Amino acid sequence: MEKETLEHGLNQNRRKFLSKLSLGLGSVALGSLLIPDFFRGNGGIDEGALMAAVPHFAPKAKRVIYLFQNGAPSQLESFDYKPLLSQYMGQELPASIRMGQRLTGMTSGQDSFPLVGSYYRFDQYGQSRAWISELFPHTAKIVDDICIVKSMQTEAINHDPALTFFQTGAQVGNRPSMGAWLSYGLGSENSNLPAFCVLLSRGKGNGQGVYSKLWTNGFLDSVHQGVQFSASEDPVLYLSDPKGMRREDRRKMLDQIAALNEMSYRQFGDPEIQAKIQQYEMAYRMQTAVPEVTDISKEPDSIIKLYGPDCLVPGTYAANCLLARKLSENGVRFVQLYHQGWDQHGNLPNEMAGQAKDVDQASAALITDLKQRGMLDETLVIWGGEFGRTNYCQGKMSVDNYGRDHHPRAFSIWMAGGGVKSGMVYGETDEFGYNVTDNPVHVHDFQATMLHLLGIDHEKMTFRHLGRRYRLTDVHGKVVKDLLV
């Protein structure tokens, strides 16, 4: 299988590497000075060191923490204040605003589309005077550290394709997720931990499922797939040695398996065999690294207070935010959090209040924590869901009990750190909160911008598969330069 542009050397030896790049001894010496441990003792190439050494241009960010709010939080109860909806409460959505947009099966049978305003109060905060809902008081305190994008757009109108689209750049499966692309493009900063880690939590609201295809390596080598952490005694399943097995016995076993795999590789030449060897070795190193990074007993009381008491409960959103900081601090390139429960088709005022309470303090705490550690400038933090919510009510409506359907045309996310402008509100929607009127940002634009911040040209990071060059942004996307510092 031919790999182009940013090419990994899973089956390259040092001789091939030197001949391909025509490096003389002087260049090799310079490389060893710039990148300690560039060459491994076994004669191979440290993939992470190689890829980190060749970004397309100077990166602003070194790593990403993506706080994905699975189920799609309503922008109209969070960051997109539309007082006109309360003024026109119960009145029909004008056809000139809707313009025949397709509907989900849940509202396509409705005879009317009554507008519904937010149950919650909005106020302006920070130097940007950004409007923030009362559901997010902690986020309001850090508003000058974040950039709110109110003009996001997507094409998918249902959860699974929309979620898959955000994570992989396509609405169908079997494409590499963005974390896998970053692992492929940049490698890892820590050889004892994966480049791509996944954390799951669930709120009390109506949840949408998440699946391993969202953190798959797709057609990339399997070393790039995300490693899921759990809330059990073993954060990574099947990592611990069975009872009675000594560390020395595990080492001998892995050496024997590696020898057998090397024989198979020499016979068949399948690079996935080399990938499997690397995975076994990574698991062996993780046996020491994972317990250390997941141990929060040494965190000071001030940090526990910052994130809130839930951070002491494994598997909660707060605990995962704290773990995300620790993983990033230890060199993990991409940490993906999924928090389920945002699918409020009914009873939105009550359910969304619970969801917001789950995530607000810990999300703000993560920004504050990274900032006080001097990490925020090099860490891109992203908060948001797969699409937005309609400005009209789904089903029966009352002032304090209503629901909103899926809305892909306009929704809000926020970003912080990693080269993104802070204290900024970007884009705008119409007075009904239905259509983007200023500075639209498509999902592919968002992906292109994220890669740009990491020093990657989204058009150049490709992988040849089945005769076609694939990339995260497919054949679309442009960098939103107005968001960049």
FIGUVO-708145 format. One record per residue (C-alpha): residue in one letter; z, y, x. Coordinates in steps of 0.1 Angstrom, whole numbers, plus 5000, padded with zeros to 4 digits. Layout:
<pavexs>
AZYX;...
</pavexs>
This chain:
<pavexs>
M500050005000;E498950335015;K501450615015;E500250965022;T501651305032;L505451245036;E505150885048;H508250665052;G508350425081;L510050125066;N507749895086;Q506950125116;N508250065151;R508750335177;R505350265193;K503450325161;F505450635154;L504750785189;S501050695189;K500450835154;L502051165161;S500951175197;L504351275210;G504951295247;L508251235264;G508951605263;S508651615225;V510751305221;A513451465243;L513251775222;G513551575190;S516651395203;L518251725210;L517351875176;I518251565156;P521051345172;D520750975163;F517051025156;F516250685171;R518350385162;G519550145187;N517349865173;G514150055182;G513450175147;I513350515133;D516150675113;E514250745081;G516651005069;A516551195101;L512751185102;M512251315067;A514951575070;A513151705101;V509851765084;P510151985053;H507052185044;F508952505049;A512552625055;P514652495026;K517252705007;A519052394994;K520052075011;R521251884980;V521251884942;I523951824916;Y522351784882;L524751804852;F522451664825;Q523751724790;N522151424773;G521251464736;A520251834739;P522952104734;S522052384710;Q520952694728;L521852894697;E525552804700;S525652844738;F523353094757;D520753234733;Y522353484710;K520353544678;P522353764653;L519253784630;L519753424620;S523153504605;Q521753804588;Y518953584572;M521253284566;G519753044541;Q516353224540;E513153024547;L511753014583;P508553224582;A505353024585;S504153284610;I506953194633;R506752814630;M502952814633;G502552454621;Q504652304649;R505051924645;L508351794632;T510451494639;G510751224612;M514151354604;T512951684590;S509351624582;G510251534546;Q512251854540;D510952084513;S512452394530;F513652514564;P516552744558;L517652954588;V521152904600;G523153134623;S525753024648;Y529252954635;Y530553084668;R531053434682;F529053564712;D530153824738;Q528653974769;Y530053894803;G529553984840;Q527354244856;S524354074840;R525854134805;A524753784796;W525553674761;I527853364761;S529253174732;E533053154727;L532552774732;F532052834769;P534953064781;H535052914816;T531252944821;A531653304810;K533953364840;I531353244865;V528353404848;D527653624878;D527253304899;I524653144877;C521153204865;I520553144828;V516953044819;K516353094782;S512653014782;M512452644790;Q509652454772;T508752084770;E506151874752;A508351584740;I510051614707;N512151294707;H515051204731;D513750914751;P510351064761;A511851404766;L514651274788;T512251054808;F509951354812;F512651574827;Q513751304851;T510351154861;G507651404852;A506151174827;Q507051064792;V506350694800;G508450474822;N507850324857;R507550654874;P510050754902;S512850974891;M513351314908;G516351174928;A514150894941;W511451144950;L514051344970;S515251034987;Y511650944996;G510851305007;L514051405025;G516051085032;S519751085034;E522251305053;N524751015056;S523650665066;N526850525050;L526050645015;P522950634993;A520750944991;F520850924953;C523950854931;V524250844893;L527450914873;L527850854835;S530250994810;R530451024772;G531851274748;K533051224713;G529751354697;N526751164686;G525450994717;Q521950904729;G521550624753;V520650654790;Y518850374808;S518350264844;K514650374842;L515950724844;W517150664880;T514550414890;N512450424922;G509350334902;F506550244926;L508450384956;D510350154979;S513450014962;V515750184988;H515150504969;Q516550404935;G519750564923;V523050384928;Q525150394897;F528950454900;S531250314873;A534750404861;S536050054870;E538249954899;D535049894918;P533050224916;V529950034927;L529649694911;Y529449384933;L530149594964;S533549434973;D533849104991;P534948804971;K538548704975;G539048505007;M536048645025;R536848835057;R534949135070;E533748925100;D532448655077;R530448915057;R528949045089;K527848695100;M526348625066;L524348945065;D523048875100;Q521848535090;I520248675058;A518548945079;A517148685103;L515648495074;N514248805059;E512748905092;M511048565093;S509648625058;Y508448975068;R506548845098;Q504948585076;F504048805046;G504249165058;D505749285025;P507649615032;E509949545003;I511549275025;Q512449545050;A513749755021;K515949455011;I517349435046;Q518249805045;Q519949765011;Y522149485024;E523149695054;M523750005032;A526049795009;Y527949675040;R528550035052;M529350145017;Q532249905015;T534150145037;A532550475027;V532750444989;P536550384986;E537150685008;V534850924989;T536150814955;D539750854964;I541051184950;S544751124959;K544451374988;E543051654966;P545451944963;D547152034930;S545052354930;I541852144927;I543251924900;K544252234880;L540852384886;Y538952084871;G541552014845;P543751704839;D540751494828;C539651484864;L542351224870;V540850994845;P537950794860;G534650814841;T535351144824;Y532951434828;A535651624848;A536251334871;N532551294877;C532151664885;L534851634911;L533351314925;A529951484926;R531451754948;K532951484971;L529651294973;S527751604981;E530251705006;N529651365023;G525951405025;V524551254993;R521251424987;F521051404949;V523951344924;Q522851294888;L525451324860;Y524651224825;H527051334798;Q526251184764;G527151314729;W525151634723;D522951514694;Q524251724666;H521951664636;G524951734613;N528551854616;L527352074645;P530252334646;N532852064649;E531051814672;M529652074696;A533052234700;G534351904713;Q531451854736;A531752204750;K535452154756;D534651834776;V532252004800;D532952374802;Q535952384825;A534752124849;S531252264851;A532652604860;A535152444883;L532352274903;I530652604909;T533952774920;D534852474942;L531552464959;K531652844964;Q535152844980;R534052565004;G530952755015;M528752485000;L527152664970;D524552844990;E523152505001;T523752314969;L521552354938;V523552294906;I521652244873;W523052234838;G521052154807;G519551894783;E516151754774;F515152014748;G516752264724;R517752284687;T515952434657;N516952764642;Y516752604607;C519152354592;Q518551984590;G519751854557;K522452024536;M523752354548;S526952544546;V528252824568;D530752594587;N528852264584;Y525252234594;G522952044618;R519952124639;D516951914647;H515051874680;H513252184693;P510952154724;R509452504722;A512352714735;F515752614750;S518252724777;I519552574809;W521352734838;M521252694876;A523352804905;G523352814943;G520752664965;G518552974967;V518553064930;K519353434921;S522753464906;G523953684878;M520553674862;V519153594827;Y515453484829;G513053464800;E513353554764;T512753414729;D511753584697;E514453724674;F514453394655;G515053204687;Y512052984679;N509253074704;V509353194740;T508153554743;D508653624779;N508453424812;P507953064799;V509252784822;H507652444816;V509452124827;H506852084855;D507552444866;F511252364868;Q510552054889;A508152244912;T510852514917;M513552264924;L511452094951;H510452434966;L514152524970;L514552194990;G511652295013;I509052074996;D505652174984;H505351984951;E501551944955;K501951784989;M504651524983;T502551244970;F502450864969;R499350664966;H499650394939;L496950184923;G494250414937;R495750744926;R497950994943;Y501051054922;R503651334924;L506751434905;T504851724888;D501851514880;V498851764881;H500852064868;G503652294877;K504052624895;V507052764914;V508953024894;K509353264923;D511253524902;L514153284902;L514353264940;V516553474963;
</pavexs>
